[in-house]
Amino acid sequence: MLIRYPSWRIRLGMPMAFDPYCIERLPVERYRRFGIACCYRLGCDRKDKRLAKALKKLEQSLGPPPNEKLRRDAYNAAKSTYLAVYASGGVIVDIACTLLCACSGPQVNLIGNFESALEKGELLSRDDIRKIESELFLTVEGG
């Protein structure tokens, strides 16, 4: 069994850079919780009624007990919203795609769409975005 020791940065209390590829290694429930946190940070619940409804279904699907039917409903609602807003372009497409990725299994596209939405919508730098991602990830990992 491989034992992982904390890096020297953690032992010294220094912040570590967020690794977007760690998302793919998360268990499905934590991945979805991280995706929900990203969606709330982007304002999915305020930008579009259809996105808000899909986000609510995704939250409810986590349980207890976990409900796969609600997750599929959330995925279908997010996909139809994504297809409806795709032609309009802009930030709303990235926001809808972030929610769509959150409804599916772990994939790094969630991070790419989240970053794109923050870059276009809030004009944040890459460092600021990594800080936001780190805070969201620590919040989800912490419980």
Buried (B, 14 or more C-beta within 10 A) or exposed (E): EEEEEEEEEEEEEEEEEBEBEBBBEBEEEBBBBBBBBBBBBBBBBEBBEBBBBBBBBBBEBBEEEEBEEBBEBBBEBBBBBBEEBEEEEEBBBBBBBBBBBBBBEBBEBBBBBBBBBBBBBEEBEEEEBBBBBBEBBEEBEEE
